[in-house]
Amino acid sequence: MQHVQNRVQGNNSVWEKPRETWLKCNVDAAFHVDNHLTSFACCVRDSHEQFIRAQTKWQQANMTVLEGGAIALLDAIHFADVNR
């Protein structure tokens, strides 16, 4: 793994740290077509790359990439709203 300033690079993806005192939430969706499932995950880290919190969820549905990504983002927004 190669460290370049605020970036960590590996496997064709680049993760950038958030600004000092900020948090960053990364999301992903996975599609299990044979089982008719779509799963979602999010992970929150701080500007020191320290783990804060994470969650995973799934829905019994075959979704498009656009639908799965949109639901993953919506779930992450609700998850990140710690004042709810």
HTML snippet that shows the backbone in 3Dmol.js (N, CA, C, O; Angstrom):
<script src="https://3Dmol.org/build/3Dmol-min.js"></script>
<div id="view" style="width:600px;height:400px;position:relative"></div>
<script>
const pdb = `
ATOM      1  N   MET A   1       0.840  -1.165   0.000  1.00  0.00           N
ATOM      2  CA  MET A   1       0.000   0.000   0.000  1.00  0.00           C
ATOM      3  C   MET A   1       0.889   1.234   0.000  1.00  0.00           C
ATOM      4  O   MET A   1       1.897   1.274   0.706  1.00  0.00           O
ATOM      5  N   GLN A   2       0.528   2.222  -0.774  1.00  0.00           N
ATOM      6  CA  GLN A   2       1.333   3.424  -0.941  1.00  0.00           C
ATOM      7  C   GLN A   2       0.631   4.611  -0.290  1.00  0.00           C
ATOM      8  O   GLN A   2      -0.541   4.870  -0.563  1.00  0.00           O
ATOM      9  N   HIS A   3       1.348   5.334   0.571  1.00  0.00           N
ATOM     10  CA  HIS A   3       0.790   6.527   1.206  1.00  0.00           C
ATOM     11  C   HIS A   3       1.296   7.761   0.466  1.00  0.00           C
ATOM     12  O   HIS A   3       2.503   7.944   0.305  1.00  0.00           O
ATOM     13  N   VAL A   4       0.375   8.602   0.020  1.00  0.00           N
ATOM     14  CA  VAL A   4       0.715   9.832  -0.682  1.00  0.00           C
ATOM     15  C   VAL A   4      -0.055  10.969  -0.028  1.00  0.00           C
ATOM     16  O   VAL A   4      -1.276  11.042  -0.169  1.00  0.00           O
ATOM     17  N   GLN A   5       0.627  11.852   0.681  1.00  0.00           N
ATOM     18  CA  GLN A   5       0.011  12.944   1.428  1.00  0.00           C
ATOM     19  C   GLN A   5      -1.170  12.422   2.233  1.00  0.00           C
ATOM     20  O   GLN A   5      -0.974  11.637   3.161  1.00  0.00           O
ATOM     21  N   ASN A   6      -2.401  12.837   1.903  1.00  0.00           N
ATOM     22  CA  ASN A   6      -3.587  12.411   2.632  1.00  0.00           C
ATOM     23  C   ASN A   6      -4.293  11.248   1.953  1.00  0.00           C
ATOM     24  O   ASN A   6      -5.460  10.992   2.249  1.00  0.00           O
ATOM     25  N   ARG A   7      -3.635  10.544   1.064  1.00  0.00           N
ATOM     26  CA  ARG A   7      -4.289   9.481   0.304  1.00  0.00           C
ATOM     27  C   ARG A   7      -3.670   8.122   0.619  1.00  0.00           C
ATOM     28  O   ARG A   7      -2.463   8.010   0.833  1.00  0.00           O
ATOM     29  N   VAL A   8      -4.504   7.105   0.645  1.00  0.00           N
ATOM     30  CA  VAL A   8      -4.061   5.730   0.767  1.00  0.00           C
ATOM     31  C   VAL A   8      -4.525   5.025  -0.492  1.00  0.00           C
ATOM     32  O   VAL A   8      -5.718   5.015  -0.796  1.00  0.00           O
ATOM     33  N   GLN A   9      -3.590   4.433  -1.229  1.00  0.00           N
ATOM     34  CA  GLN A   9      -3.936   3.855  -2.516  1.00  0.00           C
ATOM     35  C   GLN A   9      -3.651   2.363  -2.523  1.00  0.00           C
ATOM     36  O   GLN A   9      -2.620   1.915  -2.021  1.00  0.00           O
ATOM     37  N   GLY A  10      -4.567   1.602  -3.091  1.00  0.00           N
ATOM     38  CA  GLY A  10      -4.411   0.165  -3.251  1.00  0.00           C
ATOM     39  C   GLY A  10      -5.576  -0.388  -4.029  1.00  0.00           C
ATOM     40  O   GLY A  10      -6.698   0.100  -3.888  1.00  0.00           O
ATOM     41  N   ASN A  11      -5.342  -1.388  -4.843  1.00  0.00           N
ATOM     42  CA  ASN A  11      -6.405  -2.035  -5.623  1.00  0.00           C
ATOM     43  C   ASN A  11      -7.238  -1.053  -6.447  1.00  0.00           C
ATOM     44  O   ASN A  11      -8.465  -1.147  -6.455  1.00  0.00           O
ATOM     45  N   ASN A  12      -6.604  -0.136  -7.124  1.00  0.00           N
ATOM     46  CA  ASN A  12      -7.274   0.803  -8.032  1.00  0.00           C
ATOM     47  C   ASN A  12      -8.231   1.777  -7.351  1.00  0.00           C
ATOM     48  O   ASN A  12      -8.989   2.454  -8.045  1.00  0.00           O
ATOM     49  N   SER A  13      -8.227   1.873  -6.052  1.00  0.00           N
ATOM     50  CA  SER A  13      -9.096   2.830  -5.383  1.00  0.00           C
ATOM     51  C   SER A  13      -8.247   3.720  -4.478  1.00  0.00           C
ATOM     52  O   SER A  13      -7.200   3.308  -3.978  1.00  0.00           O
ATOM     53  N   VAL A  14      -8.715   4.929  -4.284  1.00  0.00           N
ATOM     54  CA  VAL A  14      -7.985   5.894  -3.465  1.00  0.00           C
ATOM     55  C   VAL A  14      -8.921   6.398  -2.373  1.00  0.00           C
ATOM     56  O   VAL A  14     -10.019   6.871  -2.666  1.00  0.00           O
ATOM     57  N   TRP A  15      -8.497   6.301  -1.127  1.00  0.00           N
ATOM     58  CA  TRP A  15      -9.269   6.825  -0.011  1.00  0.00           C
ATOM     59  C   TRP A  15      -8.555   8.076   0.478  1.00  0.00           C
ATOM     60  O   TRP A  15      -7.356   8.050   0.757  1.00  0.00           O
ATOM     61  N   GLU A  16      -9.295   9.162   0.580  1.00  0.00           N
ATOM     62  CA  GLU A  16      -8.726  10.411   1.083  1.00  0.00           C
ATOM     63  C   GLU A  16      -9.266  10.697   2.474  1.00  0.00           C
ATOM     64  O   GLU A  16     -10.461  10.549   2.733  1.00  0.00           O
ATOM     65  N   LYS A  17      -8.383  11.103   3.355  1.00  0.00           N
ATOM     66  CA  LYS A  17      -8.792  11.477   4.707  1.00  0.00           C
ATOM     67  C   LYS A  17      -9.664  12.723   4.652  1.00  0.00           C
ATOM     68  O   LYS A  17      -9.479  13.578   3.786  1.00  0.00           O
ATOM     69  N   PRO A  18     -10.613  12.826   5.575  1.00  0.00           N
ATOM     70  CA  PRO A  18     -11.361  14.088   5.677  1.00  0.00           C
ATOM     71  C   PRO A  18     -10.486  15.145   6.352  1.00  0.00           C
ATOM     72  O   PRO A  18      -9.435  14.840   6.917  1.00  0.00           O
ATOM     73  N   ARG A  19     -10.944  16.379   6.276  1.00  0.00           N
ATOM     74  CA  ARG A  19     -10.225  17.458   6.956  1.00  0.00           C
ATOM     75  C   ARG A  19     -10.213  17.212   8.462  1.00  0.00           C
ATOM     76  O   ARG A  19     -11.045  16.476   8.992  1.00  0.00           O
ATOM     77  N   GLU A  20      -9.264  17.835   9.131  1.00  0.00           N
ATOM     78  CA  GLU A  20      -9.136  17.717  10.589  1.00  0.00           C
ATOM     79  C   GLU A  20     -10.469  18.047  11.250  1.00  0.00           C
ATOM     80  O   GLU A  20     -11.124  19.017  10.868  1.00  0.00           O
ATOM     81  N   THR A  21     -10.870  17.267  12.218  1.00  0.00           N
ATOM     82  CA  THR A  21     -12.111  17.342  12.999  1.00  0.00           C
ATOM     83  C   THR A  21     -13.352  16.888  12.218  1.00  0.00           C
ATOM     84  O   THR A  21     -14.446  16.891  12.782  1.00  0.00           O
ATOM     85  N   TRP A  22     -13.225  16.502  10.955  1.00  0.00           N
ATOM     86  CA  TRP A  22     -14.356  16.014  10.175  1.00  0.00           C
ATOM     87  C   TRP A  22     -14.391  14.483  10.227  1.00  0.00           C
ATOM     88  O   TRP A  22     -13.394  13.842  10.561  1.00  0.00           O
ATOM     89  N   LEU A  23     -15.544  13.913   9.895  1.00  0.00           N
ATOM     90  CA  LEU A  23     -15.694  12.478   9.742  1.00  0.00           C
ATOM     91  C   LEU A  23     -15.992  12.181   8.279  1.00  0.00           C
ATOM     92  O   LEU A  23     -16.519  13.028   7.558  1.00  0.00           O
ATOM     93  N   LYS A  24     -15.652  10.972   7.850  1.00  0.00           N
ATOM     94  CA  LYS A  24     -15.946  10.550   6.483  1.00  0.00           C
ATOM     95  C   LYS A  24     -16.679   9.219   6.543  1.00  0.00           C
ATOM     96  O   LYS A  24     -16.299   8.312   7.283  1.00  0.00           O
ATOM     97  N   CYS A  25     -17.740   9.122   5.744  1.00  0.00           N
ATOM     98  CA  CYS A  25     -18.547   7.912   5.702  1.00  0.00           C
ATOM     99  C   CYS A  25     -18.482   7.330   4.287  1.00  0.00           C
ATOM    100  O   CYS A  25     -18.937   7.957   3.330  1.00  0.00           O
ATOM    101  N   ASN A  26     -17.918   6.136   4.164  1.00  0.00           N
ATOM    102  CA  ASN A  26     -17.858   5.439   2.882  1.00  0.00           C
ATOM    103  C   ASN A  26     -18.982   4.414   2.827  1.00  0.00           C
ATOM    104  O   ASN A  26     -19.302   3.778   3.831  1.00  0.00           O
ATOM    105  N   VAL A  27     -19.582   4.258   1.646  1.00  0.00           N
ATOM    106  CA  VAL A  27     -20.706   3.331   1.481  1.00  0.00           C
ATOM    107  C   VAL A  27     -20.433   2.369   0.329  1.00  0.00           C
ATOM    108  O   VAL A  27     -19.614   2.637  -0.550  1.00  0.00           O
ATOM    109  N   ASP A  28     -21.143   1.239   0.360  1.00  0.00           N
ATOM    110  CA  ASP A  28     -21.055   0.269  -0.720  1.00  0.00           C
ATOM    111  C   ASP A  28     -22.337  -0.551  -0.733  1.00  0.00           C
ATOM    112  O   ASP A  28     -23.041  -0.655   0.271  1.00  0.00           O
ATOM    113  N   ALA A  29     -22.620  -1.125  -1.883  1.00  0.00           N
ATOM    114  CA  ALA A  29     -23.760  -2.023  -2.029  1.00  0.00           C
ATOM    115  C   ALA A  29     -23.266  -3.273  -2.746  1.00  0.00           C
ATOM    116  O   ALA A  29     -22.364  -3.200  -3.580  1.00  0.00           O
ATOM    117  N   ALA A  30     -23.853  -4.412  -2.423  1.00  0.00           N
ATOM    118  CA  ALA A  30     -23.512  -5.679  -3.077  1.00  0.00           C
ATOM    119  C   ALA A  30     -24.805  -6.343  -3.520  1.00  0.00           C
ATOM    120  O   ALA A  30     -25.844  -6.209  -2.875  1.00  0.00           O
ATOM    121  N   PHE A  31     -24.722  -7.061  -4.631  1.00  0.00           N
ATOM    122  CA  PHE A  31     -25.915  -7.641  -5.246  1.00  0.00           C
ATOM    123  C   PHE A  31     -25.773  -9.149  -5.333  1.00  0.00           C
ATOM    124  O   PHE A  31     -24.844  -9.669  -5.951  1.00  0.00           O
ATOM    125  N   HIS A  32     -26.724  -9.847  -4.695  1.00  0.00           N
ATOM    126  CA  HIS A  32     -26.731 -11.304  -4.638  1.00  0.00           C
ATOM    127  C   HIS A  32     -27.957 -11.778  -5.418  1.00  0.00           C
ATOM    128  O   HIS A  32     -28.970 -12.171  -4.840  1.00  0.00           O
ATOM    129  N   VAL A  33     -27.839 -11.729  -6.727  1.00  0.00           N
ATOM    130  CA  VAL A  33     -28.981 -11.942  -7.625  1.00  0.00           C
ATOM    131  C   VAL A  33     -29.627 -13.306  -7.398  1.00  0.00           C
ATOM    132  O   VAL A  33     -30.853 -13.404  -7.345  1.00  0.00           O
ATOM    133  N   ASP A  34     -28.826 -14.352  -7.266  1.00  0.00           N
ATOM    134  CA  ASP A  34     -29.384 -15.704  -7.095  1.00  0.00           C
ATOM    135  C   ASP A  34     -30.222 -15.840  -5.829  1.00  0.00           C
ATOM    136  O   ASP A  34     -31.166 -16.630  -5.788  1.00  0.00           O
ATOM    137  N   ASN A  35     -29.884 -15.079  -4.805  1.00  0.00           N
ATOM    138  CA  ASN A  35     -30.632 -15.128  -3.536  1.00  0.00           C
ATOM    139  C   ASN A  35     -31.653 -14.010  -3.418  1.00  0.00           C
ATOM    140  O   ASN A  35     -32.333 -13.906  -2.397  1.00  0.00           O
ATOM    141  N   HIS A  36     -31.777 -13.164  -4.447  1.00  0.00           N
ATOM    142  CA  HIS A  36     -32.699 -12.023  -4.449  1.00  0.00           C
ATOM    143  C   HIS A  36     -32.454 -11.097  -3.260  1.00  0.00           C
ATOM    144  O   HIS A  36     -33.388 -10.661  -2.587  1.00  0.00           O
ATOM    145  N   LEU A  37     -31.169 -10.807  -3.017  1.00  0.00           N
ATOM    146  CA  LEU A  37     -30.776  -9.942  -1.908  1.00  0.00           C
ATOM    147  C   LEU A  37     -29.899  -8.801  -2.415  1.00  0.00           C
ATOM    148  O   LEU A  37     -29.131  -8.958  -3.365  1.00  0.00           O
ATOM    149  N   THR A  38     -30.031  -7.670  -1.771  1.00  0.00           N
ATOM    150  CA  THR A  38     -29.101  -6.557  -1.954  1.00  0.00           C
ATOM    151  C   THR A  38     -28.622  -6.163  -0.566  1.00  0.00           C
ATOM    152  O   THR A  38     -29.430  -5.943   0.336  1.00  0.00           O
ATOM    153  N   SER A  39     -27.309  -6.075  -0.395  1.00  0.00           N
ATOM    154  CA  SER A  39     -26.767  -5.704   0.917  1.00  0.00           C
ATOM    155  C   SER A  39     -26.070  -4.352   0.817  1.00  0.00           C
ATOM    156  O   SER A  39     -25.605  -3.949  -0.249  1.00  0.00           O
ATOM    157  N   PHE A  40     -26.010  -3.665   1.954  1.00  0.00           N
ATOM    158  CA  PHE A  40     -25.466  -2.318   2.033  1.00  0.00           C
ATOM    159  C   PHE A  40     -24.533  -2.238   3.227  1.00  0.00           C
ATOM    160  O   PHE A  40     -24.725  -2.936   4.223  1.00  0.00           O
ATOM    161  N   ALA A  41     -23.523  -1.386   3.127  1.00  0.00           N
ATOM    162  CA  ALA A  41     -22.605  -1.195   4.246  1.00  0.00           C
ATOM    163  C   ALA A  41     -22.106   0.246   4.240  1.00  0.00           C
ATOM    164  O   ALA A  41     -22.020   0.890   3.195  1.00  0.00           O
ATOM    165  N   CYS A  42     -21.782   0.731   5.430  1.00  0.00           N
ATOM    166  CA  CYS A  42     -21.124   2.023   5.534  1.00  0.00           C
ATOM    167  C   CYS A  42     -20.134   1.977   6.694  1.00  0.00           C
ATOM    168  O   CYS A  42     -20.310   1.234   7.659  1.00  0.00           O
ATOM    169  N   CYS A  43     -19.094   2.788   6.573  1.00  0.00           N
ATOM    170  CA  CYS A  43     -18.036   2.838   7.573  1.00  0.00           C
ATOM    171  C   CYS A  43     -17.644   4.294   7.779  1.00  0.00           C
ATOM    172  O   CYS A  43     -17.396   5.021   6.817  1.00  0.00           O
ATOM    173  N   VAL A  44     -17.589   4.716   9.035  1.00  0.00           N
ATOM    174  CA  VAL A  44     -17.243   6.098   9.377  1.00  0.00           C
ATOM    175  C   VAL A  44     -15.858   6.105  10.027  1.00  0.00           C
ATOM    176  O   VAL A  44     -15.592   5.352  10.964  1.00  0.00           O
ATOM    177  N   ARG A  45     -14.976   6.975   9.506  1.00  0.00           N
ATOM    178  CA  ARG A  45     -13.630   7.145  10.063  1.00  0.00           C
ATOM    179  C   ARG A  45     -13.342   8.633  10.237  1.00  0.00           C
ATOM    180  O   ARG A  45     -13.952   9.479   9.585  1.00  0.00           O
ATOM    181  N   ASP A  46     -12.402   8.932  11.129  1.00  0.00           N
ATOM    182  CA  ASP A  46     -12.049  10.329  11.366  1.00  0.00           C
ATOM    183  C   ASP A  46     -10.823  10.740  10.553  1.00  0.00           C
ATOM    184  O   ASP A  46     -10.319   9.963   9.741  1.00  0.00           O
ATOM    185  N   SER A  47     -10.354  11.948  10.772  1.00  0.00           N
ATOM    186  CA  SER A  47      -9.229  12.482  10.001  1.00  0.00           C
ATOM    187  C   SER A  47      -7.904  11.807  10.344  1.00  0.00           C
ATOM    188  O   SER A  47      -6.900  12.041   9.671  1.00  0.00           O
ATOM    189  N   HIS A  48      -7.892  10.966  11.392  1.00  0.00           N
ATOM    190  CA  HIS A  48      -6.702  10.191  11.753  1.00  0.00           C
ATOM    191  C   HIS A  48      -6.833   8.745  11.296  1.00  0.00           C
ATOM    192  O   HIS A  48      -6.058   7.883  11.711  1.00  0.00           O
ATOM    193  N   GLU A  49      -7.821   8.482  10.435  1.00  0.00           N
ATOM    194  CA  GLU A  49      -8.121   7.156   9.878  1.00  0.00           C
ATOM    195  C   GLU A  49      -8.606   6.171  10.938  1.00  0.00           C
ATOM    196  O   GLU A  49      -8.572   4.960  10.720  1.00  0.00           O
ATOM    197  N   GLN A  50      -9.054   6.678  12.075  1.00  0.00           N
ATOM    198  CA  GLN A  50      -9.539   5.818  13.152  1.00  0.00           C
ATOM    199  C   GLN A  50     -10.999   5.442  12.900  1.00  0.00           C
ATOM    200  O   GLN A  50     -11.810   6.284  12.512  1.00  0.00           O
ATOM    201  N   PHE A  51     -11.319   4.182  13.122  1.00  0.00           N
ATOM    202  CA  PHE A  51     -12.675   3.682  12.981  1.00  0.00           C
ATOM    203  C   PHE A  51     -13.579   4.332  14.022  1.00  0.00           C
ATOM    204  O   PHE A  51     -13.215   4.416  15.195  1.00  0.00           O
ATOM    205  N   ILE A  52     -14.767   4.796  13.595  1.00  0.00           N
ATOM    206  CA  ILE A  52     -15.739   5.393  14.503  1.00  0.00           C
ATOM    207  C   ILE A  52     -16.931   4.461  14.673  1.00  0.00           C
ATOM    208  O   ILE A  52     -17.274   4.081  15.793  1.00  0.00           O
ATOM    209  N   ARG A  53     -17.565   4.090  13.556  1.00  0.00           N
ATOM    210  CA  ARG A  53     -18.703   3.180  13.600  1.00  0.00           C
ATOM    211  C   ARG A  53     -19.000   2.672  12.203  1.00  0.00           C
ATOM    212  O   ARG A  53     -18.556   3.252  11.212  1.00  0.00           O
ATOM    213  N   ALA A  54     -19.752   1.588  12.133  1.00  0.00           N
ATOM    214  CA  ALA A  54     -20.106   1.003  10.834  1.00  0.00           C
ATOM    215  C   ALA A  54     -21.421   0.251  10.981  1.00  0.00           C
ATOM    216  O   ALA A  54     -21.868  -0.048  12.089  1.00  0.00           O
ATOM    217  N   GLN A  55     -22.025  -0.045   9.846  1.00  0.00           N
ATOM    218  CA  GLN A  55     -23.247  -0.850   9.852  1.00  0.00           C
ATOM    219  C   GLN A  55     -23.362  -1.623   8.544  1.00  0.00           C
ATOM    220  O   GLN A  55     -22.792  -1.239   7.523  1.00  0.00           O
ATOM    221  N   THR A  56     -24.099  -2.702   8.597  1.00  0.00           N
ATOM    222  CA  THR A  56     -24.479  -3.441   7.392  1.00  0.00           C
ATOM    223  C   THR A  56     -25.972  -3.705   7.463  1.00  0.00           C
ATOM    224  O   THR A  56     -26.540  -3.847   8.546  1.00  0.00           O
ATOM    225  N   LYS A  57     -26.605  -3.771   6.289  1.00  0.00           N
ATOM    226  CA  LYS A  57     -28.038  -4.072   6.182  1.00  0.00           C
ATOM    227  C   LYS A  57     -28.257  -4.849   4.900  1.00  0.00           C
ATOM    228  O   LYS A  57     -27.381  -4.900   4.036  1.00  0.00           O
ATOM    229  N   TRP A  58     -29.413  -5.446   4.779  1.00  0.00           N
ATOM    230  CA  TRP A  58     -29.772  -6.101   3.531  1.00  0.00           C
ATOM    231  C   TRP A  58     -31.271  -5.994   3.324  1.00  0.00           C
ATOM    232  O   TRP A  58     -32.039  -5.808   4.268  1.00  0.00           O
ATOM    233  N   GLN A  59     -31.669  -6.116   2.058  1.00  0.00           N
ATOM    234  CA  GLN A  59     -33.092  -6.142   1.706  1.00  0.00           C
ATOM    235  C   GLN A  59     -33.329  -7.298   0.761  1.00  0.00           C
ATOM    236  O   GLN A  59     -32.501  -7.610  -0.095  1.00  0.00           O
ATOM    237  N   GLN A  60     -34.469  -7.922   0.933  1.00  0.00           N
ATOM    238  CA  GLN A  60     -34.870  -9.024   0.058  1.00  0.00           C
ATOM    239  C   GLN A  60     -35.370  -8.412  -1.247  1.00  0.00           C
ATOM    240  O   GLN A  60     -36.568  -8.176  -1.402  1.00  0.00           O
ATOM    241  N   ALA A  61     -34.451  -8.152  -2.195  1.00  0.00           N
ATOM    242  CA  ALA A  61     -34.825  -7.541  -3.472  1.00  0.00           C
ATOM    243  C   ALA A  61     -33.644  -7.575  -4.426  1.00  0.00           C
ATOM    244  O   ALA A  61     -32.496  -7.403  -4.015  1.00  0.00           O
ATOM    245  N   ASN A  62     -33.930  -7.796  -5.692  1.00  0.00           N
ATOM    246  CA  ASN A  62     -32.925  -7.590  -6.735  1.00  0.00           C
ATOM    247  C   ASN A  62     -33.043  -6.138  -7.169  1.00  0.00           C
ATOM    248  O   ASN A  62     -34.105  -5.706  -7.617  1.00  0.00           O
ATOM    249  N   MET A  63     -31.964  -5.388  -7.038  1.00  0.00           N
ATOM    250  CA  MET A  63     -31.974  -3.969  -7.376  1.00  0.00           C
ATOM    251  C   MET A  63     -30.967  -3.698  -8.478  1.00  0.00           C
ATOM    252  O   MET A  63     -30.051  -4.486  -8.715  1.00  0.00           O
ATOM    253  N   THR A  64     -31.154  -2.570  -9.145  1.00  0.00           N
ATOM    254  CA  THR A  64     -30.150  -2.105 -10.089  1.00  0.00           C
ATOM    255  C   THR A  64     -29.006  -1.488  -9.292  1.00  0.00           C
ATOM    256  O   THR A  64     -29.152  -1.229  -8.097  1.00  0.00           O
ATOM    257  N   VAL A  65     -27.876  -1.252  -9.941  1.00  0.00           N
ATOM    258  CA  VAL A  65     -26.740  -0.603  -9.288  1.00  0.00           C
ATOM    259  C   VAL A  65     -27.138   0.785  -8.801  1.00  0.00           C
ATOM    260  O   VAL A  65     -26.757   1.189  -7.702  1.00  0.00           O
ATOM    261  N   LEU A  66     -27.895   1.512  -9.605  1.00  0.00           N
ATOM    262  CA  LEU A  66     -28.342   2.851  -9.215  1.00  0.00           C
ATOM    263  C   LEU A  66     -29.239   2.793  -7.975  1.00  0.00           C
ATOM    264  O   LEU A  66     -29.063   3.584  -7.050  1.00  0.00           O
ATOM    265  N   GLU A  67     -30.192   1.870  -7.950  1.00  0.00           N
ATOM    266  CA  GLU A  67     -31.080   1.733  -6.782  1.00  0.00           C
ATOM    267  C   GLU A  67     -30.298   1.332  -5.542  1.00  0.00           C
ATOM    268  O   GLU A  67     -30.488   1.911  -4.472  1.00  0.00           O
ATOM    269  N   GLY A  68     -29.421   0.345  -5.680  1.00  0.00           N
ATOM    270  CA  GLY A  68     -28.632  -0.115  -4.535  1.00  0.00           C
ATOM    271  C   GLY A  68     -27.733   0.977  -3.989  1.00  0.00           C
ATOM    272  O   GLY A  68     -27.620   1.145  -2.774  1.00  0.00           O
ATOM    273  N   GLY A  69     -27.095   1.719  -4.879  1.00  0.00           N
ATOM    274  CA  GLY A  69     -26.238   2.820  -4.437  1.00  0.00           C
ATOM    275  C   GLY A  69     -27.022   3.913  -3.747  1.00  0.00           C
ATOM    276  O   GLY A  69     -26.573   4.468  -2.745  1.00  0.00           O
ATOM    277  N   ALA A  70     -28.204   4.229  -4.283  1.00  0.00           N
ATOM    278  CA  ALA A  70     -29.040   5.269  -3.682  1.00  0.00           C
ATOM    279  C   ALA A  70     -29.507   4.858  -2.285  1.00  0.00           C
ATOM    280  O   ALA A  70     -29.489   5.677  -1.365  1.00  0.00           O
ATOM    281  N   ILE A  71     -29.917   3.623  -2.118  1.00  0.00           N
ATOM    282  CA  ILE A  71     -30.364   3.166  -0.800  1.00  0.00           C
ATOM    283  C   ILE A  71     -29.194   3.100   0.168  1.00  0.00           C
ATOM    284  O   ILE A  71     -29.349   3.427   1.344  1.00  0.00           O
ATOM    285  N   ALA A  72     -28.021   2.680  -0.308  1.00  0.00           N
ATOM    286  CA  ALA A  72     -26.836   2.661   0.557  1.00  0.00           C
ATOM    287  C   ALA A  72     -26.515   4.070   1.053  1.00  0.00           C
ATOM    288  O   ALA A  72     -26.190   4.254   2.226  1.00  0.00           O
ATOM    289  N   LEU A  73     -26.604   5.065   0.169  1.00  0.00           N
ATOM    290  CA  LEU A  73     -26.357   6.456   0.577  1.00  0.00           C
ATOM    291  C   LEU A  73     -27.408   6.953   1.562  1.00  0.00           C
ATOM    292  O   LEU A  73     -27.071   7.597   2.556  1.00  0.00           O
ATOM    293  N   LEU A  74     -28.677   6.660   1.293  1.00  0.00           N
ATOM    294  CA  LEU A  74     -29.742   7.094   2.197  1.00  0.00           C
ATOM    295  C   LEU A  74     -29.577   6.473   3.582  1.00  0.00           C
ATOM    296  O   LEU A  74     -29.702   7.166   4.591  1.00  0.00           O
ATOM    297  N   ASP A  75     -29.297   5.170   3.636  1.00  0.00           N
ATOM    298  CA  ASP A  75     -29.064   4.514   4.929  1.00  0.00           C
ATOM    299  C   ASP A  75     -27.875   5.132   5.655  1.00  0.00           C
ATOM    300  O   ASP A  75     -27.919   5.315   6.871  1.00  0.00           O
ATOM    301  N   ALA A  76     -26.806   5.456   4.912  1.00  0.00           N
ATOM    302  CA  ALA A  76     -25.623   6.059   5.528  1.00  0.00           C
ATOM    303  C   ALA A  76     -25.939   7.446   6.085  1.00  0.00           C
ATOM    304  O   ALA A  76     -25.439   7.811   7.149  1.00  0.00           O
ATOM    305  N   ILE A  77     -26.760   8.218   5.381  1.00  0.00           N
ATOM    306  CA  ILE A  77     -27.153   9.548   5.865  1.00  0.00           C
ATOM    307  C   ILE A  77     -27.923   9.413   7.178  1.00  0.00           C
ATOM    308  O   ILE A  77     -27.652  10.142   8.132  1.00  0.00           O
ATOM    309  N   HIS A  78     -28.870   8.494   7.231  1.00  0.00           N
ATOM    310  CA  HIS A  78     -29.626   8.280   8.472  1.00  0.00           C
ATOM    311  C   HIS A  78     -28.706   7.774   9.594  1.00  0.00           C
ATOM    312  O   HIS A  78     -28.837   8.188  10.745  1.00  0.00           O
ATOM    313  N   PHE A  79     -27.784   6.885   9.250  1.00  0.00           N
ATOM    314  CA  PHE A  79     -26.852   6.323  10.233  1.00  0.00           C
ATOM    315  C   PHE A  79     -25.921   7.405  10.770  1.00  0.00           C
ATOM    316  O   PHE A  79     -25.598   7.410  11.958  1.00  0.00           O
ATOM    317  N   ALA A  80     -25.487   8.325   9.904  1.00  0.00           N
ATOM    318  CA  ALA A  80     -24.550   9.370  10.305  1.00  0.00           C
ATOM    319  C   ALA A  80     -25.212  10.458  11.146  1.00  0.00           C
ATOM    320  O   ALA A  80     -24.523  11.187  11.859  1.00  0.00           O
ATOM    321  N   ASP A  81     -26.524  10.576  11.075  1.00  0.00           N
ATOM    322  CA  ASP A  81     -27.250  11.590  11.836  1.00  0.00           C
ATOM    323  C   ASP A  81     -27.392  11.116  13.273  1.00  0.00           C
ATOM    324  O   ASP A  81     -28.426  10.562  13.647  1.00  0.00           O
ATOM    325  N   VAL A  82     -26.360  11.329  14.080  1.00  0.00           N
ATOM    326  CA  VAL A  82     -26.357  10.837  15.455  1.00  0.00           C
ATOM    327  C   VAL A  82     -27.296  11.621  16.363  1.00  0.00           C
ATOM    328  O   VAL A  82     -27.540  11.204  17.495  1.00  0.00           O
ATOM    329  N   ASN A  83     -27.826  12.743  15.894  1.00  0.00           N
ATOM    330  CA  ASN A  83     -28.733  13.546  16.711  1.00  0.00           C
ATOM    331  C   ASN A  83     -30.195  13.162  16.534  1.00  0.00           C
ATOM    332  O   ASN A  83     -31.067  13.783  17.141  1.00  0.00           O
ATOM    333  N   ARG A  84     -30.487  12.138  15.705  1.00  0.00           N
ATOM    334  CA  ARG A  84     -31.878  11.731  15.491  1.00  0.00           C
ATOM    335  C   ARG A  84     -32.456  11.139  16.745  1.00  0.00           C
ATOM    336  O   ARG A  84     -33.619  10.737  16.758  1.00  0.00           O
TER     337      ARG A  84
END
`;
const viewer = $3Dmol.createViewer("view");
viewer.addModel(pdb, "pdb");
viewer.setStyle({}, {cartoon: {color: "spectrum"}});
viewer.zoomTo();
viewer.render();
</script>
